[in-house]
Amino acid sequence: MATPYRELFDTPGTRALALAGLIARVPLPMTGIGIITLLSAVKGSYALAGAVSAVFVFTYAVVSPQVSRLVDRHGQGRVLPLATAISIAGLLLLAVSTFVQAPDWMLFAGALLAGCMPSVSAMIRARWTALHRGRPQLQTAFALETVFDELSFIAGPPIAVALSIGLLPQAGVLAAAVLLAVGVAALVVQRGTEPAVETNALARGRQRSMITLPGVRWLVLLMLAMGLIVGTIDITSVAFTASLGQPAAASLVLSAYALGSCAAGLLFGARVFPFPLHRLLLWGGVATALTTLPLLYVAAVVPLALAVLVAGLFFAPTMIVAMSLVERQVPAHRVTEGMTWLLAGLNVGVAAGAASSGQAVDRMGPSAGFVVALCAGGLVLISALMASLAVGRLDRVEPIARTVTDAG
């Protein structure tokens, strides 16, 4: 019996595609923490470090959908090298500015340029969509990509911090630039899996953004709310374990969250679900919101780890369903932009969740951070309901199904 993931890689070129995507997506989570580690060490100011990192995150959130829009119109092979070169120039400017003690405005300029980084996760998903549109394998591909996203956010920050502390402060940012160049170059040369550019789309000229579609707009808000929960759990778990005198236990808690999400994502991608997508989205949103309630009552590390493990179980499946819905809501030649809006919303949510929960923890203690998570859970519930209603009328295609072929 062939597994769904083995079937997925039976298509020629998919192994190289997955590897290039895995390399090219790690620089995104490396860059934010790399900037903070670099500037806190060189400038001695966490306020400046946080501000420059925030400029990078929010520039990425605004610019990456525009880069993806250009990709949909002109192709990955033409747009990605230019966007990547601009982003790498920004990362180099950040590193050089700290070497020569340049004015602070150059740090912000570097962060702005670095924020032109393309959404590699959306590029890879667009290639999977071109390969498997309308086939059960697409759900499996989205599941795999969600797990890879999780892995990049698990591995990226520790790598950046270790390099910055162990070698030199600029090493984390420079390593992100190198990995971005290598990963995108490896992706661009793979022309066999690149989605074709529809010439009719080029002839139409200026088109409205995909964020204007009601279904996409509510899905972006859902991803932002889920990102709020992730960012809040990250910061509050660190503060909570430190308040118990067990700061090292934060890694255990955060690993439990990632483990729950990755395991659920892999299982979800290989299962049969005879329900329409919009209903699965609503159930995922309800479950995600409910999992924020136990966080208010934890009083020790182990209960906290168990609580975030359960919370993580619903993150990846909900994101997989949201991506599947975007693929069905937007025109085929605009799928990269549509997916990028969701990923941008998620990243903004993570940054905003970390910032807001950090303020709450500083003012009222670690438990206040979990109140922020509860509020974010309420936003998840509302946005999941509205997104389900918005896309329900259009989601009339067959339910998610997975047919596993018998290799024997």
N, C-alpha and C positions, 0 to 999 in steps of 0.2 A: 504494500500500500504506500504510494508516494505521498509525502507530506505536502501541504499547500505551499510551503516555502521552498521546497525542492522543485516543485512545478514552476514556481515563479522564476527561478534561475535557469530553467530550461531554454528560455529565450536567449538567443545569441546577444552578447554584449552587456547583459544585465549585471554580471559579476563586476566587470570593470566600472559600470555605472554606479553601483552601490559603493564600491571602494572610493571612487573619486568624490562622491557626495559625502561620505563619512569624513574624509580629510578636509574638504572645503567648508564644512559647516562648523568645525571646531573653533575657528578664529572668532566667530561671533561671541560665544560665551567667554572666550579668553580675553577679549578686548576690554570689556567693561571692568572686570576685576583687575586686569593688567594695568589699566589707567589708574585705578585707585591705589594699587600697590606701588606703582611707579611714583606718583605725585606725593603720596603720603611719606615715602622715603626721601625723596629729593627735596620737596618743598616743605615738608613737615606740617602740611595742612590737610586735614580730612575734609574740611569744607570746600576747599578748592578742588580736591580730588573728586569729591562727589558731584560738584557742579560740572566739571569737565566730562566726567563719565555720563552724567545725565544728558549733556548736549549730544554726545555720541548716540545714546539710546534713542532719544526723541528724533534726532536727525535721521537715524536709520528707519524709524517707524514711519516718517513722512516720505522719505526719498525712496525706500525700497519698493513700494507699490508703483512709483513712477518708473523706476528702472524696469520692473517686471512688465509694465505697460509697453515700454519700448521693446522689450524682448518679444512680446506677443506680436508686435508690428514688424520687427526687423530680424528676429531670430536670435538665439542665444549666442551663436558664433560671432555675431557682429557687435552685440551690446555688452556681453559679459567682460571681454578683455578691457574695454574702456572704463567701465564702472569699477572693475577690480583695480586697475591702474590708479584711479583717483583715490580709492580707499587706501591702497598701499602707500601712496604719497602722503596721505594724512597720518598714517601710523608712523612713517619715517619722520615726518615733521614733529610729531609728538616726542619721539625719541631724541632727535637732534636738538630740539628746543631745551630739553632738560640737560643735555650735555653742555651746551654753551650758555646756560642760564639766560635764555631769551625771555622777553616780557611775557606775562601771563596770557595776553591776547593771542599769542601764537599757539598756545596750548588749545585754546578754544577753536582757533582756525583749523588746527590739526584734527580735532574731534569732529568738526563739521565735515571735513573731507573724508575722514575715516567712515563717517556715517553713510557714505555712498555705497557701502558694501552691499553687493547683491544678495537677495534672499535665496541662498543655495537650496534650502529645503524646498522652496516652491519650485525651483528649476528642476530638481530631481522628481518631484511629484508630477510635474507637467510631462516629463519624459515617460514616467510610468503610465500616465493617463493616455498618452499617444500610443503606447504599446498595447494597453489592455482596456481601452474605453468600451464600456458595455459588457465587460466580462467579469466573472467572479474574482479573477486574479487581482483586480484593481483594489478591492478591499484589503486583500492580503498585503499588497504593495504599500498601501497607506498605513497599515498597521506596522509594517517593518520600518517605514520612515519615521513614524512617531516614536518607536523604540530607539532608533538611531538619534533622533533629536534629544531624547532623554539622556542617552549615553554621552552625547557631546556636552550637555550641560553638567553631567556628573564629572567627566574627565577634564573638560576645558579649564575651569577655574583653578583646580589644584595644580595643573601643569603650569599655568601662568604664574601663580604664586610661587611655586617651587623654583622656577627659573629666575624670577625676579629676586628672590631671597638668596638662592644658592649661587647665582652667577653675577648678575648686575641688575640694578633696578629696571633698566630698559629691556631686559631679555624677554619678558613676557609679551610685551607689545611687538618686539621684533620677530619673535617666534610666530605670533599670529599673522604677521605680514608674509612670512615665508610659507606657512601652511596655506594661506589664502591663495598665494600665487601658484603653488604646486597643485592644489586641489582644483582650482578653476581651470588651469591649463590642461590637467588630465581630463576634465569634463568637456572642455571645448573641442578637443581633438576627437572626441567620440561622436562623429557625425551620424552614425547609423541609428542612434536613439534620439537624436534631436528632433523635436516637433517641427513639422513643416509650417512655414509661414503662409497663410492664406492670402493670395494676391488681392482678393476681393476686399479683405480687411484693410489693406493698404490704400485701396482706391476710395474708401469711404471717408478718408481724412480724419478730422478731429471727432472723437467719440466721447460720450460721457463716461465718467469713472464708474467702475463696478461697485463702488461703495454706495452709489445712489440707488442700487436695487434694494428694495425693502428686506428681502431674505438675507442678502449678504450683509446689510447693515446690522441686523439683529444678531447674526452669527459672529460678526466682529465684536459686538458688545459682549456676547457670551464668552468669547475667547479672552477679552480684556478682564472680565470678572473672574474667570478661572485663573488668569495670570495674577490677579490680586491675591488669590488664595495661596498660590505658589510662593510669591514674594513674601507674603506675611508669614507663612510657615518657615521659610528660610531664616528670616531675621529673628522671629520670636522663639524658634527652637534654640538658637544660639544663646539668646538672652535667658531663656528659661533654664537650660542646663547649667549655665554659668551661675545663676542665682542659687542653684542647688549644690554648688561647689563641684560640679562634674562637667566642666566645659568641653572636655574631649568627647563626651557622650553625644554632642551635637551631630557628629559625623554618623553615629549609629542611627539617630532619628532621621536625618536627611536621607541616608541610604535606604531606610525602610520605606520612605515615600517613593523614592525612585524604583525600588524593587517592586512595590505594589503596582505602580504604573506600567513598568516594562512587562511584567508577567501578565497582567490583564490585557495589555495591548497585543501581545503575541497570541494569547488564547483567543481573543476576540477576532483576530484576523484569520483564524482557522476554523471558526465555528459557523453553524447554520442558524440564522435568525429569521424566522418566517414573519417578520413584522416590517411595516414601512419605516423608512429612515426617519421621518419627522417624529414618529412615536418613540423610536429608540433615543432620539435626541432629547425629548422631553423627559423620559425616564432617567437618562444619564444626568440631566440637569437637576432633577429632584434628588437623586441619590447623592450627587456632589454637594448640594446644599445641606442635606441632612448630616453628612459626615463632618461638617464644621461644628455641630453641636457638642460632641464628646470632648472637643478641645477645651471647652470652658471648665471641665470638671477634672482634668488630669492634675495629679499632684506629685508625680514621680516620673523618672525617665522611661521606664518600661511601659507604663500606660500611655505615655505620649507617643512612643515609637509604634505601639499597636494602633493608636488612633490615626496617626498619619499613614500607616500602612494601609488601613481600610480606606482612607481618603484617596490614596494614590490609585486604588483599584478602579476608580471611575474616571480618572483623568484621561488616560490614553484612549479608552473606548469612546468617550464623548468627543474627543478631538478627531478621532478617525471618522465618526459619523458626520461631524461638521465639515470636514474636508470632502467627504463623499457628496454631501448636499451642495457644496459650492460647485463641485464638478458638474452637477446636474442643473444648477441654477443659471450659470453664466454661459455665454456662447463658447463654443469649442475653441475659438481662436483668442479668447480672453481668459483662459483658465489660469495661466500663470499669475496674472494680476489679481484675480479673485482669491487665489490661495495665499498670495502674499499679504493681502489685507488682513486675513485671519491671523497669520503669523506675526504681523506687525502689531495687531491688537494684543496678542498674547505677550509680546515683549514689553509693550507699554504697561500692561497690567502687572507684570513681574516687577518692573522698576517702580511703579507707583505703589504697589503693595509693600515693597521693601521700605520705601520712604515713609509712607503713612504709618506702618506698624512700628518703624523705628522711632518716630515722633511719639507714638502712644506709649511705647516701652519706656522711653526716657522720662516721660512726664508722670506715668501712672504705674509702671512696673510691668514685668513680663506677661502677666495674665491679660493685660489690656490689649496686647497684640492679638490674642485669640478672639477678642471682641471684634477687631477689624476683620478677621477671617469670617466670623459669623455674618457680619454685614455684607461682605463680598459674596457669601453663600446666598444671601437673599437676592442680590443682584443676579447671580447665576440662575436662580429659580425664575425670576421675572423674565430675563432675556431668553432663557430656554423655552419658556412658554410662548413668548412673542415670536421667536424664531420658528418654533414648531407650527404656529398658526400661519405665519407668513409663507412658509415653504410647503405646507401641507397640501395646498391645492395643486401645486406643481409636481409634488412627489407622487406621481401616479404610476411610475414604472414598477416593475416587479420588485418584491421584497428582496432584501439581502439574501443571497443563497450561496452556498459553497458546495460544489460538487468535487469530491475527492475521487480521483480515478484509481482504479485498482491496477497496480503495477504487476500483479501476479497473474 
